[in-house]
Amino acid sequence: MGKVPRVRLAHLPTPLEEMSRLKEAMKIEPDLYIKRDDNTGLATGGNKARKLEFSLALALRQGADVVITTGGIQSNHARMTAAAARKLGLECVLVLRGEEPSCKQGNLLLDSLLGARIRYVAAEDADAVEQEMERVAMELSAAGKKPYILPVGGSTPAGALGYANAFLELLGQTVEMGLNLTHLFLACGSGGTQAGLVLASRLAAPQVKVVGISVSRSAQEMKERIAELVGGAARYLDLELEVSPEEILVDDGYIGEGYGIPTEEGLEAIRLLARTEGILLDPVYTSKAMAGMLDWIKKGKLKRDDVAVFIHTGGVPALFAQSDTIAQL
Ligand SMILES: *Cc1c(COP(=O)(O)O)cnc(C)c1O
C-alpha cells in the first residue's frame, strides 16, 4: 500500500471511542465503539477525505489542474472534493443532481464558500450526469485546462484503498485497546468505503464481519458493485483477490422511502446519539446506519461478548439543510 500514489488530506488516525452511555441507555450487551471519521477534516469531515487521498493523487500525477465530480445537492463527497481541490491548488466543478434551491444550506453553502463552480442537472438519471461531466471536461480542455473526472462518491479502486488503510488503522487501535473486534457497521452509498474495508479485512482479519447498511440501492446491487470494487482495488495493488457478491454483507432494510428522505428510526438515532454521547449523526447516511446496527443488536444478531464498531462516515452539514425536521427532535 505504501507504493501507490497518495496525498495527505485527512487528519489521521481518527479516534476510536467507546459508546458506554448509548450501551447503557439501550441496555445493549455487546460492547459498542465508534470510529470518528466524521473528524477527518476537509471543511468539517467525513469518509471522503480518506478516499480523496488516493484518488486525487492520481489526478495530480496526470497533471490535472481542475477536478470535476458529482453528487446530490447535499453531497458530502462534492463538498469534500471542493475543499481538497483548494488545498491542492486545483479548481473544482461540481455537477449536482437536482434543482438549484432558492436558499443555499448545509453542504451546498459550503461548496459555494469553497468557490466550487456548480452546475445543476435536473434529471435524476446517472447518464445525464455523466454526459454533463464529459461536456464540462471538453469545454475545459478546449480552454487549455487539464480536467480530471472523479466518479460519484469517489468510489474508484484507488479511492477504496483509503478504507483498506482505515481498516488497518482501526485494527491497530483495537489491538492496542485489547478489543476483540467482531463486527463493523457503516452506511453504504456508492460502495467504495465498504469495498476498502472488505479488502483489508480479507487480508488481515477475515473473522470481522463488515456490515453495510444501504441508504439507497438494493442489497443485491450493492453487493455486486462492492465485489467489483474489491477486485479492482486488489488489482491496483497487484494482488490476486476476488470476492463474490454473496460474501458481502449488505442490509437494505433501513432505506425507508428513499435516498435522503429521513426515516423515523433514523431520526430517533440522531436524537439518541446527541443526547447520550454528544455525537452528531446526519439524516442521510449515518442515522440510517446507526438505526440498522441498533436493530441488529435488538434482534439478537450479535452475541453478548461481541464487539461492534460503528464507522461514523460524517455528513453533519446535511443536518442544517433539514433543520425544520431536526428542530422537532
Ligand atoms: C458518501 C458517504 C457514505 C457512503 O460511502 P460510500 O463509499 O459511497 O458507500 C456514508 N456516509 C456519509 C456521510 C457519506 O458522505
The ligand as a MOL file (V3000), in Angstrom:
LIG
                    3D

  0  0  0     0  0            999 V3000
M  V30 BEGIN CTAB
M  V30 COUNTS 15 15 0 0 0
M  V30 BEGIN ATOM
M  V30 1 C -20.5480 9.0690 0.9020 0
M  V30 2 C -20.9900 8.7860 2.2790 0
M  V30 3 C -21.2100 7.4710 2.7170 0
M  V30 4 C -21.1380 6.2880 1.8030 0
M  V30 5 O -19.8520 5.9650 1.3670 0
M  V30 6 P -19.7040 5.1170 0.0310 0
M  V30 7 O -18.2600 4.8580 -0.0760 0
M  V30 8 O -20.2290 5.9870 -1.0730 0
M  V30 9 O -20.5210 3.8950 0.1600 0
M  V30 10 C -21.5710 7.2650 4.0310 0
M  V30 11 N -21.7310 8.2970 4.8820 0
M  V30 12 C -21.5530 9.5670 4.5050 0
M  V30 13 C -21.7750 10.6320 5.4870 0
M  V30 14 C -21.1680 9.8560 3.1860 0
M  V30 15 O -20.9950 11.1290 2.8160 0
M  V30 END ATOM
M  V30 BEGIN BOND
M  V30 1 1 1 2
M  V30 2 1 2 3
M  V30 3 2 2 14
M  V30 4 1 3 4
M  V30 5 2 3 10
M  V30 6 1 4 5
M  V30 7 1 5 6
M  V30 8 2 6 7
M  V30 9 1 6 8
M  V30 10 1 6 9
M  V30 11 1 10 11
M  V30 12 2 11 12
M  V30 13 1 12 13
M  V30 14 1 12 14
M  V30 15 1 14 15
M  V30 END BOND
M  V30 END CTAB
M  END
